[in-house]
Amino acid sequence: MLRRINLLALCLLTLSLTIVTKAQTLRDAADSRGLHIGAAVNMTPFRNEPVYTQTLGREFNMLVAENAMKFDALHPAQNTYNFTDADALVAFAEANNMVVRGHNLVWHSQIPGWLTGGNFTRDQVIAIMRDHIMTVVGRYRGRIAVWDVVNEAINDSNGQLRAESFWLQKIGPEYVAMAFQFAHEADPNAILYYNDYSAEGSGTKSDGVFSLVSGLVNQGVPINGVGWQMHQVNPFRIQQAHRTNAQRLGALGLEVSITEMDVRISLPTTPQELDEQALAYRDVVEFCLSQPNVKTLVTWGFSDKYSWIPGFFNGFGDALIFDANYQPKPAYTAMLSALGGGTGPPPAPTGLVATAGNAQVQLSWNASTGATGYNVKRSTTSGGPYTTVATVTGTSFTNTGLTNGTTYFYVVSATNSNGESANSSQAPATPMAANFTLSANPSSLTINRGASGTSAIAITRSGGFTGGVTLGASGLPSGVTASFSPASTTGTSSVLTLAASGAATVGPATVTVTGTGGGLTRTTAISLTVNDSGGGTGGVTITPAINANGPWFNEEAIRLNNTGTITSLSITIVIQRTTGVGFSGQYNTVGGQILQSNTVVAATITYQFSLATGQTLGSGTNRLFAAQMSGAGTIHPTTGDTYTVTYTTGGVSFTQTGHF
């Protein structure tokens, strides 16, 4: 009997030790998985807020200077170095058994004025760069384990070396290899990285980075890894392209580190957006653990109180894993869970979509990490109370037997052995009989005699309507013809082309687009204006072009050819802000004669190009006016994006419109 009691006591002791030692901080959990988990450090709270340094030392096993180790901070004058802040960071790291990542040695930004304005020769610039690297890396030899040697050298749009870089202009492309050679000479044991943004997945930028580093490897340049900054827009998820990219870098013998992660949210932030953000951070932790050459994850700061995001991205914030009061957010909990620390129910499901049909509603949602089941709940009152109508193991459910015309409100919760999550955000749906509607974009077209214009006809289906829709147009002025592509469809769109002959009736008209199908007839109207062209389009050809259409970067452009002199010109490109789409840039190939501006609102981004007062454009070809957008992992549909080109040539004004 005594032996049985002792055995039971031993089991209970073992269990209690397991509970006590289960990791409760990111640092402990990361240490147990062999992962470096780090954060960039802002010197103001580092020196003035004890809670900041307490959180830093408790939660992270690596730190990186946000600005204190950049060229302008360390080297403010040609013969002067200032190591005050850098020394303080390294001392803190050593006192708290943390690894230091040095950031950065050579970058096109934050270069002191004495260097950029010094009119130095190529040899002098090389000597200055070598002295800087030897001095900085040499000072921390054996104390800073990893260096971002070259930062952001690749152009976003073409994958080539960034042309505006001071280092490229003064030294040439070999500056990159030189920087790595100098750093290796200063500390042969340091791990040396190339670091960049928007190069994590697939596309021109990541291919450009791969080409650069593979060339360095082939030349025998001492490079050990590639840093992915991972500045993302919520919602974000790891894709196969990220794994493929990490694997091809691994095949070169290179490490990959996540070096500056944050996931910015469009303000004000909702609980659903915080849950989506948590999935992004969890994804990246799991990615690091699953890829043999990825062993570091650094966030660019850790408290929303000191994030760089609000100052650089208007209307965005809440990008980090602790809130402004240093309280852990769902993203923190998701990271800890992914590392094997902590316990609890799964996060609430995100992305709930309710699609109404005929007497039914189809529901779908995103999987919650760690969930084994989902409770589907319904109410006829917004905000509940809700009644559970189904428990399922998948991420979709069809609720049948409903009353057409009644609005139902749905939420979903996730469950596992640890309990049930909070409810998802609510999604309403109103079942109805089969139906469809038509809409036109643009709904106003101006064309000249001898020219044509297009409008995208959207077919919005509801109530489970899936039948074919046949399209036609009426109310056409004499000499104007209409064609649809396709003329009959079971899909959701068609393109209408209105073409005016050289003798078409000029003036305004209302064109009625009619769709018939399933015993239903629906219409939409387009305001059409036919102008007297004075000779077609005045010798101006406008061609819309989609130069890039990927999940992370898009470029839509207008190509302009003109045979005569243009005395006034206005080009407006309107981009629909689908999920994750944001302004990235705009450019034209004409030059300073063109004034550029842009306007970003919730639904659209408008890019404006105009010929400056008093300027003219002589005859020319392939003049490009481009609108650039960033993405968040989903390919942007371009059919809703439109352009309007208004110009004067030969004393006659013209307008051409269309969509991409």
Beta strands, then each sheet from edge to edge (+ up, - down):
strand 1: 36-41
strand 2: 62-65
strand 3: 99-107
strand 4: 146-151
strand 5: 191-196
strand 6: 225-228
strand 7: 231-233
strand 8: 255-266
strand 9: 294-299
strand 10: 316-317
strand 11: 353-356
strand 12: 361-364
strand 13: 373-379
strand 14: 387-392
strand 15: 396-399
strand 16: 408-416
strand 17: 419-420
strand 18: 427-429
strand 19: 435-441
strand 20: 444-448
strand 21: 452-462
strand 22: 469-474
strand 23: 480-485
strand 24: 488-489
strand 25: 493-500
strand 26: 507-517
strand 27: 520-531
strand 28: 540-549
strand 29: 553-562
strand 30: 566-576
strand 31: 582-588
strand 32: 594-600
strand 33: 604-611
strand 34: 620-630
strand 35: 642-649
strand 36: 652-659
sheet 1: 7+ 8+ 6+ 5+ 4+ 3+ 2+ 1+ 9+
sheet 2: 7+ 8+ 10-
sheet 3: 11+ 12- 15+
sheet 4: 14+ 13- 16+ 17-
sheet 5: 14+ 13- 16+ 18-
sheet 6: 19+ 21- 25+ 23-
sheet 7: 20+ 27+ 26- 22+ 24-
sheet 8: 28+ 29- 34+ 31-
sheet 9: 32+ 33- 30+ 35- 36+
end
